[in-house]
Amino acid sequence: MPHGSEVQNAFRSPRRVTITLPLATFEALQVRADAEGRSLSNLAAFLLESAIKGPAVAAVASVAATPLRRAPENPFH
């Protein structure tokens, strides 16, 4: 019989899933993952977790995960 810590760790370990996506969805996911510098798997997991937790959490997390961009150069300086 598993001990308390073994049972606790079993619930925390990630699980693998396989899904089938339309090609356009797959391509959009890949483009976004590339733009954010993360793996497709990591982005998919993030989006699923965000959707389950709710839209407010997803919006904040998405902004936090967006890479900072440099401001355009001012041609008048």
All heavy atoms as a GROMACS GRO file, in nm:
protein
  575
    1MET      N    1   0.086  -0.118   0.000
    1MET     CA    2   0.000   0.000   0.000
    1MET      C    3   0.090   0.124   0.000
    1MET      O    4   0.185   0.133   0.077
    1MET     CB    5  -0.089  -0.003   0.124
    1MET     CG    6  -0.180   0.114   0.136
    1MET     SD    7  -0.334   0.059   0.208
    1MET     CE    8  -0.438   0.185   0.151
    2PRO      N    9   0.059   0.225  -0.087
    2PRO     CA   10   0.143   0.344  -0.094
    2PRO      C   11   0.131   0.429   0.032
    2PRO      O   12   0.026   0.436   0.095
    2PRO     CB   13   0.089   0.420  -0.215
    2PRO     CG   14  -0.027   0.345  -0.266
    2PRO     CD   15  -0.046   0.223  -0.184
    3HIS      N   16   0.243   0.492   0.066
    3HIS     CA   17   0.244   0.584   0.180
    3HIS      C   18   0.185   0.717   0.139
    3HIS      O   19   0.167   0.746   0.021
    3HIS     CB   20   0.386   0.603   0.232
    3HIS     CG   21   0.451   0.478   0.282
    3HIS    ND1   22   0.382   0.376   0.342
    3HIS    CD2   23   0.580   0.436   0.279
    3HIS    CE1   24   0.465   0.279   0.376
    3HIS    NE2   25   0.586   0.313   0.337
    4GLY      N   26   0.158   0.803   0.237
    4GLY     CA   27   0.098   0.934   0.212
    4GLY      C   28   0.174   1.017   0.110
    4GLY      O   29   0.115   1.075   0.021
    5SER      N   30   0.308   1.024   0.122
    5SER     CA   31   0.386   1.106   0.029
    5SER      C   32   0.382   1.049  -0.112
    5SER      O   33   0.382   1.122  -0.209
    5SER     CB   34   0.530   1.120   0.077
    5SER     OG   35   0.592   0.994   0.082
    6GLU      N   36   0.377   0.916  -0.125
    6GLU     CA   37   0.370   0.855  -0.257
    6GLU      C   38   0.236   0.887  -0.324
    6GLU      O   39   0.230   0.915  -0.443
    6GLU     CB   40   0.389   0.704  -0.248
    6GLU     CG   41   0.528   0.663  -0.208
    6GLU     CD   42   0.539   0.514  -0.179
    6GLU    OE1   43   0.435   0.447  -0.168
    6GLU    OE2   44   0.653   0.466  -0.170
    7VAL      N   45   0.130   0.883  -0.249
    7VAL     CA   46  -0.002   0.916  -0.303
    7VAL      C   47  -0.004   1.063  -0.342
    7VAL      O   48  -0.053   1.100  -0.449
    7VAL     CB   49  -0.113   0.884  -0.200
    7VAL    CG1   50  -0.246   0.939  -0.247
    7VAL    CG2   51  -0.121   0.735  -0.174
    8GLN      N   52   0.051   1.151  -0.259
    8GLN     CA   53   0.053   1.293  -0.287
    8GLN      C   54   0.132   1.321  -0.415
    8GLN      O   55   0.087   1.398  -0.499
    8GLN     CB   56   0.118   1.366  -0.169
    8GLN     CG   57   0.067   1.505  -0.147
    8GLN     CD   58   0.119   1.562  -0.016
    8GLN    OE1   59   0.229   1.530   0.027
    8GLN    NE2   60   0.040   1.645   0.046
    9ASN      N   61   0.248   1.258  -0.432
    9ASN     CA   62   0.329   1.278  -0.552
    9ASN      C   63   0.259   1.226  -0.676
    9ASN      O   64   0.274   1.282  -0.784
    9ASN     CB   65   0.466   1.212  -0.537
    9ASN     CG   66   0.555   1.288  -0.442
    9ASN    OD1   67   0.537   1.407  -0.419
    9ASN    ND2   68   0.651   1.219  -0.384
   10ALA      N   69   0.183   1.119  -0.665
   10ALA     CA   70   0.112   1.064  -0.779
   10ALA      C   71   0.011   1.164  -0.834
   10ALA      O   72  -0.010   1.173  -0.955
   10ALA     CB   73   0.042   0.934  -0.741
   11PHE      N   74  -0.051   1.241  -0.747
   11PHE     CA   75  -0.148   1.340  -0.792
   11PHE      C   76  -0.081   1.462  -0.853
   11PHE      O   77  -0.141   1.534  -0.930
   11PHE     CB   78  -0.240   1.382  -0.677
   11PHE     CG   79  -0.341   1.278  -0.643
   11PHE    CD1   80  -0.334   1.211  -0.522
   11PHE    CD2   81  -0.443   1.245  -0.731
   11PHE    CE1   82  -0.428   1.114  -0.489
   11PHE    CE2   83  -0.537   1.149  -0.699
   11PHE     CZ   84  -0.530   1.082  -0.578
   12ARG      N   85   0.043   1.487  -0.821
   12ARG     CA   86   0.113   1.605  -0.870
   12ARG      C   87   0.189   1.580  -0.999
   12ARG      O   88   0.224   1.673  -1.068
   12ARG     CB   89   0.212   1.656  -0.764
   12ARG     CG   90   0.143   1.713  -0.645
   12ARG     CD   91   0.242   1.770  -0.550
   12ARG     NE   92   0.175   1.823  -0.432
   12ARG     CZ   93   0.234   1.861  -0.325
   12ARG    NH1   94   0.364   1.855  -0.315
   12ARG    NH2   95   0.165   1.908  -0.223
   13SER      N   96   0.219   1.456  -1.032
   13SER     CA   97   0.299   1.430  -1.151
   13SER      C   98   0.216   1.455  -1.277
   13SER      O   99   0.098   1.425  -1.282
   13SER     CB  100   0.354   1.288  -1.148
   13SER     OG  101   0.249   1.195  -1.154
   14PRO      N  102   0.280   1.513  -1.378
   14PRO     CA  103   0.207   1.543  -1.502
   14PRO      C  104   0.162   1.416  -1.572
   14PRO      O  105   0.220   1.309  -1.555
   14PRO     CB  106   0.309   1.617  -1.588
   14PRO     CG  107   0.432   1.629  -1.510
   14PRO     CD  108   0.418   1.555  -1.383
   15ARG      N  109   0.059   1.428  -1.650
   15ARG     CA  110   0.005   1.317  -1.730
   15ARG      C  111   0.013   1.355  -1.877
   15ARG      O  112  -0.004   1.470  -1.913
   15ARG     CB  113  -0.141   1.289  -1.694
   15ARG     CG  114  -0.162   1.257  -1.548
   15ARG     CD  115  -0.110   1.118  -1.518
   15ARG     NE  116  -0.149   1.078  -1.384
   15ARG     CZ  117  -0.064   1.042  -1.291
   15ARG    NH1  118   0.064   1.042  -1.315
   15ARG    NH2  119  -0.107   1.006  -1.173
   16ARG      N  120   0.036   1.257  -1.961
   16ARG     CA  121   0.040   1.279  -2.106
   16ARG      C  122  -0.097   1.253  -2.166
   16ARG      O  123  -0.168   1.162  -2.122
   16ARG     CB  124   0.140   1.185  -2.173
   16ARG     CG  125   0.281   1.221  -2.146
   16ARG     CD  126   0.373   1.135  -2.232
   16ARG     NE  127   0.509   1.170  -2.205
   16ARG     CZ  128   0.577   1.263  -2.271
   16ARG    NH1  129   0.520   1.328  -2.370
   16ARG    NH2  130   0.701   1.291  -2.240
   17VAL      N  131  -0.132   1.334  -2.264
   17VAL     CA  132  -0.255   1.313  -2.340
   17VAL      C  133  -0.223   1.330  -2.488
   17VAL      O  134  -0.124   1.394  -2.524
   17VAL     CB  135  -0.367   1.412  -2.300
   17VAL    CG1  136  -0.407   1.395  -2.156
   17VAL    CG2  137  -0.327   1.554  -2.328
   18THR      N  138  -0.306   1.274  -2.570
   18THR     CA  139  -0.294   1.289  -2.714
   18THR      C  140  -0.424   1.348  -2.765
   18THR      O  141  -0.532   1.300  -2.727
   18THR     CB  142  -0.268   1.153  -2.782
   18THR    OG1  143  -0.148   1.098  -2.728
   18THR    CG2  144  -0.254   1.169  -2.932
   19ILE      N  145  -0.416   1.451  -2.848
   19ILE     CA  146  -0.536   1.510  -2.906
   19ILE      C  147  -0.517   1.524  -3.057
   19ILE      O  148  -0.404   1.527  -3.106
   19ILE     CB  149  -0.569   1.648  -2.844
   19ILE    CG1  150  -0.456   1.749  -2.869
   19ILE    CG2  151  -0.596   1.636  -2.695
   19ILE    CD1  152  -0.493   1.891  -2.831
   20THR      N  153  -0.627   1.534  -3.127
   20THR     CA  154  -0.626   1.557  -3.271
   20THR      C  155  -0.681   1.696  -3.296
   20THR      O  156  -0.789   1.730  -3.246
   20THR     CB  157  -0.711   1.452  -3.344
   20THR    OG1  158  -0.660   1.322  -3.312
   20THR    CG2  159  -0.708   1.472  -3.494
   21LEU      N  160  -0.604   1.777  -3.368
   21LEU     CA  161  -0.642   1.916  -3.395
   21LEU      C  162  -0.661   1.937  -3.545
   21LEU      O  163  -0.590   1.876  -3.625
   21LEU     CB  164  -0.532   2.012  -3.349
   21LEU     CG  165  -0.495   2.014  -3.202
   21LEU    CD1  166  -0.371   2.100  -3.181
   21LEU    CD2  167  -0.610   2.066  -3.121
   22PRO      N  168  -0.750   2.028  -3.581
   22PRO     CA  169  -0.754   2.069  -3.722
   22PRO      C  170  -0.619   2.132  -3.760
   22PRO      O  171  -0.552   2.192  -3.675
   22PRO     CB  172  -0.865   2.175  -3.726
   22PRO     CG  173  -0.946   2.151  -3.602
   22PRO     CD  174  -0.850   2.094  -3.500
   23LEU      N  175  -0.580   2.120  -3.885
   23LEU     CA  176  -0.450   2.170  -3.930
   23LEU      C  177  -0.433   2.319  -3.899
   23LEU      O  178  -0.328   2.361  -3.850
   23LEU     CB  179  -0.432   2.146  -4.080
   23LEU     CG  180  -0.299   2.194  -4.139
   23LEU    CD1  181  -0.181   2.127  -4.070
   23LEU    CD2  182  -0.297   2.171  -4.289
   24ALA      N  183  -0.536   2.398  -3.922
   24ALA     CA  184  -0.526   2.542  -3.897
   24ALA      C  185  -0.501   2.572  -3.749
   24ALA      O  186  -0.423   2.661  -3.715
   24ALA     CB  187  -0.653   2.613  -3.944
   25THR      N  188  -0.563   2.496  -3.661
   25THR     CA  189  -0.543   2.514  -3.516
   25THR      C  190  -0.401   2.476  -3.478
   25THR      O  191  -0.334   2.547  -3.403
   25THR     CB  192  -0.644   2.430  -3.436
   25THR    OG1  193  -0.776   2.467  -3.476
   25THR    CG2  194  -0.627   2.449  -3.287
   26PHE      N  195  -0.353   2.365  -3.531
   26PHE     CA  196  -0.216   2.321  -3.505
   26PHE      C  197  -0.116   2.427  -3.551
   26PHE      O  198  -0.024   2.462  -3.477
   26PHE     CB  199  -0.188   2.188  -3.575
   26PHE     CG  200  -0.044   2.148  -3.569
   26PHE    CD1  201   0.007   2.085  -3.456
   26PHE    CD2  202   0.042   2.174  -3.674
   26PHE    CE1  203   0.141   2.048  -3.449
   26PHE    CE2  204   0.175   2.138  -3.668
   26PHE     CZ  205   0.225   2.075  -3.556
   27GLU      N  206  -0.137   2.478  -3.673
   27GLU     CA  207  -0.044   2.577  -3.726
   27GLU      C  208  -0.046   2.706  -3.643
   27GLU      O  209   0.059   2.764  -3.617
   27GLU     CB  210  -0.076   2.606  -3.873
   27GLU     CG  211  -0.040   2.487  -3.962
   27GLU     CD  212  -0.086   2.504  -4.106
   27GLU    OE1  213  -0.176   2.589  -4.132
   27GLU    OE2  214  -0.033   2.432  -4.192
   28ALA      N  215  -0.165   2.750  -3.602
   28ALA     CA  216  -0.176   2.871  -3.520
   28ALA      C  217  -0.107   2.850  -3.385
   28ALA      O  218  -0.038   2.940  -3.334
   28ALA     CB  219  -0.322   2.908  -3.500
   29LEU      N  220  -0.123   2.732  -3.328
   29LEU     CA  221  -0.059   2.700  -3.201
   29LEU      C  222   0.093   2.701  -3.217
   29LEU      O  223   0.165   2.756  -3.133
   29LEU     CB  224  -0.108   2.563  -3.153
   29LEU     CG  225  -0.080   2.523  -3.010
   29LEU    CD1  226  -0.146   2.618  -2.912
   29LEU    CD2  227  -0.131   2.381  -2.985
   30GLN      N  228   0.143   2.645  -3.327
   30GLN     CA  229   0.287   2.640  -3.351
   30GLN      C  230   0.344   2.781  -3.370
   30GLN      O  231   0.450   2.814  -3.316
   30GLN     CB  232   0.319   2.554  -3.472
   30GLN     CG  233   0.468   2.532  -3.493
   30GLN     CD  234   0.532   2.455  -3.380
   30GLN    OE1  235   0.498   2.340  -3.358
   30GLN    NE2  236   0.624   2.516  -3.307
   31VAL      N  237   0.272   2.864  -3.445
   31VAL     CA  238   0.317   3.002  -3.468
   31VAL      C  239   0.325   3.078  -3.335
   31VAL      O  240   0.423   3.147  -3.307
   31VAL     CB  241   0.224   3.075  -3.568
   31VAL    CG1  242   0.248   3.225  -3.568
   31VAL    CG2  243   0.242   3.017  -3.707
   32ARG      N  244   0.222   3.063  -3.252
   32ARG     CA  245   0.222   3.132  -3.122
   32ARG      C  246   0.333   3.078  -3.032
   32ARG      O  247   0.402   3.156  -2.965
   32ARG     CB  248   0.087   3.116  -3.054
   32ARG     CG  249   0.082   3.186  -2.921
   32ARG     CD  250  -0.055   3.197  -2.865
   32ARG     NE  251  -0.050   3.241  -2.726
   32ARG     CZ  252  -0.155   3.255  -2.650
   32ARG    NH1  253  -0.276   3.231  -2.696
   32ARG    NH2  254  -0.143   3.294  -2.525
   33ALA      N  255   0.353   2.947  -3.031
   33ALA     CA  256   0.460   2.889  -2.949
   33ALA      C  257   0.596   2.942  -2.992
   33ALA      O  258   0.678   2.980  -2.908
   33ALA     CB  259   0.455   2.736  -2.958
   34ASP      N  260   0.619   2.948  -3.122
   34ASP     CA  261   0.745   3.001  -3.173
   34ASP      C  262   0.762   3.147  -3.133
   34ASP      O  263   0.870   3.189  -3.090
   34ASP     CB  264   0.752   2.988  -3.326
   34ASP     CG  265   0.764   2.844  -3.372
   34ASP    OD1  266   0.798   2.756  -3.290
   34ASP    OD2  267   0.737   2.819  -3.492
   35ALA      N  268   0.655   3.226  -3.146
   35ALA     CA  269   0.661   3.369  -3.113
   35ALA      C  270   0.691   3.391  -2.964
   35ALA      O  271   0.757   3.488  -2.928
   35ALA     CB  272   0.530   3.437  -3.151
   36GLU      N  273   0.642   3.300  -2.880
   36GLU     CA  274   0.662   3.314  -2.736
   36GLU      C  275   0.787   3.240  -2.687
   36GLU      O  276   0.819   3.243  -2.568
   36GLU     CB  277   0.538   3.263  -2.660
   36GLU     CG  278   0.416   3.349  -2.683
   36GLU     CD  279   0.295   3.305  -2.604
   36GLU    OE1  280   0.310   3.223  -2.510
   36GLU    OE2  281   0.184   3.353  -2.634
   37GLY      N  282   0.857   3.173  -2.777
   37GLY     CA  283   0.980   3.104  -2.741
   37GLY      C  284   0.957   2.984  -2.650
   37GLY      O  285   1.038   2.956  -2.562
   38ARG      N  286   0.847   2.914  -2.671
   38ARG     CA  287   0.818   2.797  -2.588
   38ARG      C  288   0.780   2.681  -2.678
   38ARG      O  289   0.754   2.700  -2.797
   38ARG     CB  290   0.708   2.829  -2.487
   38ARG     CG  291   0.580   2.876  -2.548
   38ARG     CD  292   0.482   2.950  -2.459
   38ARG     NE  293   0.459   2.896  -2.329
   38ARG     CZ  294   0.390   2.957  -2.234
   38ARG    NH1  295   0.335   3.075  -2.256
   38ARG    NH2  296   0.372   2.903  -2.116
   39SER      N  297   0.780   2.562  -2.623
   39SER     CA  298   0.742   2.446  -2.701
   39SER      C  299   0.592   2.443  -2.722
   39SER      O  300   0.515   2.503  -2.646
   39SER     CB  301   0.786   2.316  -2.630
   39SER     OG  302   0.707   2.296  -2.514
   40LEU      N  303   0.551   2.375  -2.827
   40LEU     CA  304   0.409   2.361  -2.855
   40LEU      C  305   0.340   2.290  -2.739
   40LEU      O  306   0.232   2.330  -2.696
   40LEU     CB  307   0.389   2.282  -2.985
   40LEU     CG  308   0.247   2.279  -3.036
   40LEU    CD1  309   0.245   2.301  -3.186
   40LEU    CD2  310   0.181   2.150  -3.002
   41SER      N  311   0.403   2.190  -2.685
   41SER     CA  312   0.347   2.116  -2.571
   41SER      C  313   0.328   2.206  -2.450
   41SER      O  314   0.224   2.203  -2.385
   41SER     CB  315   0.440   1.999  -2.536
   41SER     OG  316   0.396   1.933  -2.420
   42ASN      N  317   0.428   2.288  -2.421
   42ASN     CA  318   0.420   2.379  -2.307
   42ASN      C  319   0.308   2.480  -2.326
   42ASN      O  320   0.232   2.509  -2.235
   42ASN     CB  321   0.554   2.450  -2.287
   42ASN     CG  322   0.550   2.550  -2.175
   42ASN    OD1  323   0.520   2.668  -2.200
   42ASN    ND2  324   0.580   2.506  -2.055
   43LEU      N  325   0.296   2.535  -2.447
   43LEU     CA  326   0.190   2.632  -2.474
   43LEU      C  327   0.053   2.567  -2.464
   43LEU      O  328  -0.039   2.624  -2.404
   43LEU     CB  329   0.208   2.695  -2.612
   43LEU     CG  330   0.098   2.793  -2.654
   43LEU    CD1  331   0.088   2.910  -2.556
   43LEU    CD2  332   0.121   2.842  -2.795
   44ALA      N  333   0.038   2.447  -2.519
   44ALA     CA  334  -0.091   2.378  -2.513
   44ALA      C  335  -0.131   2.350  -2.368
   44ALA      O  336  -0.246   2.372  -2.329
   44ALA     CB  337  -0.085   2.248  -2.593
   45ALA      N  338  -0.036   2.306  -2.287
   45ALA     CA  339  -0.065   2.280  -2.146
   45ALA      C  340  -0.104   2.410  -2.075
   45ALA      O  341  -0.200   2.413  -1.997
   45ALA     CB  342   0.056   2.217  -2.077
   46PHE      N  343  -0.031   2.518  -2.103
   46PHE     CA  344  -0.062   2.648  -2.044
   46PHE      C  345  -0.202   2.694  -2.082
   46PHE      O  346  -0.279   2.738  -1.996
   46PHE     CB  347   0.043   2.751  -2.091
   46PHE     CG  348   0.002   2.893  -2.066
   46PHE    CD1  349   0.008   2.948  -1.940
   46PHE    CD2  350  -0.041   2.972  -2.171
   46PHE    CE1  351  -0.029   3.080  -1.917
   46PHE    CE2  352  -0.080   3.104  -2.149
   46PHE     CZ  353  -0.074   3.157  -2.022
   47LEU      N  354  -0.238   2.682  -2.209
   47LEU     CA  355  -0.369   2.727  -2.255
   47LEU      C  356  -0.481   2.643  -2.193
   47LEU      O  357  -0.584   2.698  -2.152
   47LEU     CB  358  -0.377   2.722  -2.407
   47LEU     CG  359  -0.288   2.824  -2.480
   47LEU    CD1  360  -0.290   2.798  -2.630
   47LEU    CD2  361  -0.330   2.966  -2.449
   48LEU      N  362  -0.460   2.513  -2.183
   48LEU     CA  363  -0.562   2.427  -2.121
   48LEU      C  364  -0.579   2.460  -1.973
   48LEU      O  365  -0.691   2.472  -1.923
   48LEU     CB  366  -0.526   2.279  -2.138
   48LEU     CG  367  -0.547   2.224  -2.279
   48LEU    CD1  368  -0.481   2.087  -2.292
   48LEU    CD2  369  -0.694   2.217  -2.313
   49GLU      N  370  -0.468   2.475  -1.902
   49GLU     CA  371  -0.476   2.510  -1.760
   49GLU      C  372  -0.543   2.645  -1.741
   49GLU      O  373  -0.626   2.662  -1.652
   49GLU     CB  374  -0.336   2.514  -1.698
   49GLU     CG  375  -0.275   2.377  -1.678
   49GLU     CD  376  -0.137   2.387  -1.616
   49GLU    OE1  377  -0.124   2.453  -1.510
   49GLU    OE2  378  -0.043   2.331  -1.673
   50SER      N  379  -0.509   2.741  -1.826
   50SER     CA  380  -0.569   2.875  -1.816
   50SER      C  381  -0.719   2.870  -1.842
   50SER      O  382  -0.796   2.937  -1.774
   50SER     CB  383  -0.503   2.969  -1.917
   50SER     OG  384  -0.367   2.985  -1.888
   51ALA      N  385  -0.761   2.790  -1.938
   51ALA     CA  386  -0.903   2.778  -1.970
   51ALA      C  387  -0.980   2.717  -1.854
   51ALA      O  388  -1.092   2.758  -1.823
   51ALA     CB  389  -0.921   2.695  -2.096
   52ILE      N  390  -0.919   2.622  -1.786
   52ILE     CA  391  -0.985   2.557  -1.674
   52ILE      C  392  -0.994   2.651  -1.554
   52ILE      O  393  -1.094   2.654  -1.483
   52ILE     CB  394  -0.912   2.426  -1.637
   52ILE    CG1  395  -0.935   2.323  -1.747
   52ILE    CG2  396  -0.956   2.372  -1.501
   52ILE    CD1  397  -0.846   2.201  -1.738
   53LYS      N  398  -0.889   2.730  -1.533
   53LYS     CA  399  -0.886   2.820  -1.417
   53LYS      C  400  -0.975   2.942  -1.437
   53LYS      O  401  -1.015   3.004  -1.340
   53LYS     CB  402  -0.742   2.865  -1.389
   53LYS     CG  403  -0.656   2.752  -1.337
   53LYS     CD  404  -0.514   2.798  -1.316
   53LYS     CE  405  -0.428   2.684  -1.268
   53LYS     NZ  406  -0.287   2.722  -1.258
   54GLY      N  407  -1.004   2.980  -1.559
   54GLY     CA  408  -1.093   3.092  -1.585
   54GLY      C  409  -1.030   3.200  -1.667
   54GLY      O  410  -0.908   3.211  -1.675
   55PRO      N  411  -1.114   3.283  -1.730
   55PRO     CA  412  -1.063   3.386  -1.821
   55PRO      C  413  -0.976   3.492  -1.755
   55PRO      O  414  -0.882   3.541  -1.815
   55PRO     CB  415  -1.189   3.447  -1.881
   55PRO     CG  416  -1.302   3.399  -1.800
   55PRO     CD  417  -1.256   3.279  -1.723
   56ALA      N  418  -1.004   3.531  -1.632
   56ALA     CA  419  -0.923   3.634  -1.566
   56ALA      C  420  -0.780   3.586  -1.545
   56ALA      O  421  -0.685   3.659  -1.570
   56ALA     CB  422  -0.986   3.675  -1.433
   57VAL      N  423  -0.765   3.463  -1.500
   57VAL     CA  424  -0.632   3.406  -1.480
   57VAL      C  425  -0.560   3.393  -1.613
   57VAL      O  426  -0.441   3.423  -1.624
   57VAL     CB  427  -0.641   3.270  -1.408
   57VAL    CG1  428  -0.506   3.202  -1.402
   57VAL    CG2  429  -0.699   3.288  -1.269
   58ALA      N  430  -0.631   3.351  -1.716
   58ALA     CA  431  -0.570   3.333  -1.849
   58ALA      C  432  -0.519   3.466  -1.904
   58ALA      O  433  -0.411   3.472  -1.961
   58ALA     CB  434  -0.671   3.271  -1.945
   59ALA      N  435  -0.596   3.573  -1.887
   59ALA     CA  436  -0.555   3.703  -1.939
   59ALA      C  437  -0.429   3.752  -1.870
   59ALA      O  438  -0.336   3.799  -1.935
   59ALA     CB  439  -0.668   3.803  -1.922
   60VAL      N  440  -0.424   3.742  -1.741
   60VAL     CA  441  -0.306   3.786  -1.666
   60VAL      C  442  -0.186   3.701  -1.701
   60VAL      O  443  -0.077   3.753  -1.726
   60VAL     CB  444  -0.334   3.782  -1.513
   60VAL    CG1  445  -0.206   3.804  -1.435
   60VAL    CG2  446  -0.438   3.885  -1.477
   61ALA      N  447  -0.204   3.571  -1.708
   61ALA     CA  448  -0.093   3.481  -1.739
   61ALA      C  449  -0.043   3.503  -1.881
   61ALA      O  450   0.077   3.498  -1.906
   61ALA     CB  451  -0.136   3.336  -1.719
   62SER      N  452  -0.132   3.530  -1.974
   62SER     CA  453  -0.093   3.552  -2.112
   62SER      C  454  -0.009   3.679  -2.125
   62SER      O  455   0.092   3.682  -2.193
   62SER     CB  456  -0.216   3.562  -2.201
   62SER     OG  457  -0.177   3.585  -2.334
   63VAL      N  458  -0.048   3.784  -2.057
   63VAL     CA  459   0.028   3.909  -2.060
   63VAL      C  460   0.164   3.887  -1.996
   63VAL      O  461   0.265   3.932  -2.048
   63VAL     CB  462  -0.049   4.022  -1.988
   63VAL    CG1  463   0.038   4.144  -1.967
   63VAL    CG2  464  -0.174   4.059  -2.068
   64ALA      N  465   0.167   3.814  -1.887
   64ALA     CA  466   0.294   3.788  -1.818
   64ALA      C  467   0.387   3.704  -1.904
   64ALA      O  468   0.509   3.718  -1.897
   64ALA     CB  469   0.268   3.719  -1.685
   65ALA      N  470   0.332   3.616  -1.988
   65ALA     CA  471   0.413   3.526  -2.070
   65ALA      C  472   0.458   3.591  -2.201
   65ALA      O  473   0.544   3.540  -2.270
   65ALA     CB  474   0.335   3.399  -2.101
   66THR      N  475   0.399   3.706  -2.237
   66THR     CA  476   0.434   3.772  -2.362
   66THR      C  477   0.570   3.838  -2.349
   66THR      O  478   0.594   3.915  -2.257
   66THR     CB  479   0.328   3.880  -2.397
   66THR    OG1  480   0.201   3.816  -2.402
   66THR    CG2  481   0.359   3.946  -2.529
   67PRO      N  482   0.661   3.807  -2.444
   67PRO     CA  483   0.794   3.867  -2.436
   67PRO      C  484   0.786   4.019  -2.455
   67PRO      O  485   0.704   4.069  -2.529
   67PRO     CB  486   0.870   3.803  -2.552
   67PRO     CG  487   0.780   3.705  -2.615
   67PRO     CD  488   0.645   3.717  -2.554
   68LEU      N  489   0.873   4.089  -2.385
   68LEU     CA  490   0.879   4.235  -2.400
   68LEU      C  491   0.941   4.269  -2.534
   68LEU      O  492   1.034   4.204  -2.580
   68LEU     CB  493   0.962   4.296  -2.287
   68LEU     CG  494   0.906   4.278  -2.146
   68LEU    CD1  495   1.003   4.337  -2.045
   68LEU    CD2  496   0.770   4.346  -2.134
   69ARG      N  497   0.888   4.373  -2.595
   69ARG     CA  498   0.940   4.417  -2.724
   69ARG      C  499   1.002   4.555  -2.708
   69ARG      O  500   0.952   4.637  -2.633
   69ARG     CB  501   0.828   4.421  -2.827
   69ARG     CG  502   0.772   4.282  -2.846
   69ARG     CD  503   0.687   4.274  -2.969
   69ARG     NE  504   0.653   4.132  -2.986
   69ARG     CZ  505   0.530   4.086  -2.982
   69ARG    NH1  506   0.430   4.165  -2.967
   69ARG    NH2  507   0.508   3.958  -2.998
   70ARG      N  508   1.108   4.578  -2.782
   70ARG     CA  509   1.172   4.709  -2.778
   70ARG      C  510   1.085   4.810  -2.849
   70ARG      O  511   1.022   4.781  -2.949
   70ARG     CB  512   1.308   4.703  -2.847
   70ARG     CG  513   1.409   4.619  -2.771
   70ARG     CD  514   1.540   4.622  -2.837
   70ARG     NE  515   1.592   4.760  -2.830
   70ARG     CZ  516   1.705   4.799  -2.883
   70ARG    NH1  517   1.779   4.714  -2.949
   70ARG    NH2  518   1.745   4.924  -2.873
   71ALA      N  519   1.085   4.931  -2.796
   71ALA     CA  520   1.012   5.040  -2.861
   71ALA      C  521   1.084   5.075  -2.991
   71ALA      O  522   1.207   5.064  -3.001
   71ALA     CB  523   1.006   5.162  -2.770
   72PRO      N  524   1.010   5.118  -3.093
   72PRO     CA  525   1.076   5.157  -3.218
   72PRO      C  526   1.168   5.276  -3.196
   72PRO      O  527   1.143   5.360  -3.109
   72PRO     CB  528   0.960   5.194  -3.312
   72PRO     CG  529   0.835   5.184  -3.232
   72PRO     CD  530   0.867   5.130  -3.097
   73GLU      N  531   1.271   5.281  -3.274
   73GLU     CA  532   1.366   5.393  -3.266
   73GLU      C  533   1.296   5.522  -3.307
   73GLU      O  534   1.216   5.523  -3.399
   73GLU     CB  535   1.486   5.367  -3.356
   73GLU     CG  536   1.570   5.248  -3.315
   73GLU     CD  537   1.641   5.270  -3.182
   73GLU    OE1  538   1.682   5.386  -3.155
   73GLU    OE2  539   1.656   5.174  -3.108
   74ASN      N  540   1.327   5.629  -3.237
   74ASN     CA  541   1.271   5.760  -3.269
   74ASN      C  542   1.362   5.823  -3.374
   74ASN      O  543   1.478   5.853  -3.347
   74ASN     CB  544   1.263   5.847  -3.145
   74ASN     CG  545   1.195   5.980  -3.170
   74ASN    OD1  546   1.184   6.023  -3.284
   74ASN    ND2  547   1.153   6.043  -3.062
   75PRO      N  548   1.311   5.846  -3.495
   75PRO     CA  549   1.398   5.902  -3.600
   75PRO      C  550   1.437   6.047  -3.576
   75PRO      O  551   1.525   6.100  -3.644
   75PRO     CB  552   1.312   5.888  -3.728
   75PRO     CG  553   1.172   5.884  -3.680
   75PRO     CD  554   1.178   5.820  -3.542
   76PHE      N  555   1.373   6.116  -3.482
   76PHE     CA  556   1.400   6.257  -3.459
   76PHE      C  557   1.504   6.280  -3.348
   76PHE      O  558   1.531   6.394  -3.312
   76PHE     CB  559   1.270   6.330  -3.424
   76PHE     CG  560   1.168   6.319  -3.534
   76PHE    CD1  561   1.059   6.236  -3.521
   76PHE    CD2  562   1.186   6.386  -3.654
   76PHE    CE1  563   0.966   6.224  -3.623
   76PHE    CE2  564   1.094   6.375  -3.757
   76PHE     CZ  565   0.984   6.294  -3.743
   77HIS      N  566   1.560   6.176  -3.292
   77HIS     CA  567   1.664   6.191  -3.190
   77HIS      C  568   1.799   6.172  -3.246
   77HIS      O  569   1.839   6.096  -3.316
   77HIS     CB  570   1.643   6.093  -3.072
   77HIS     CG  571   1.550   6.149  -2.969
   77HIS    ND1  572   1.433   6.088  -2.938
   77HIS    CD2  573   1.556   6.258  -2.893
   77HIS    CE1  574   1.370   6.156  -2.845
   77HIS    NE2  575   1.443   6.262  -2.815
   0.00000   0.00000   0.00000
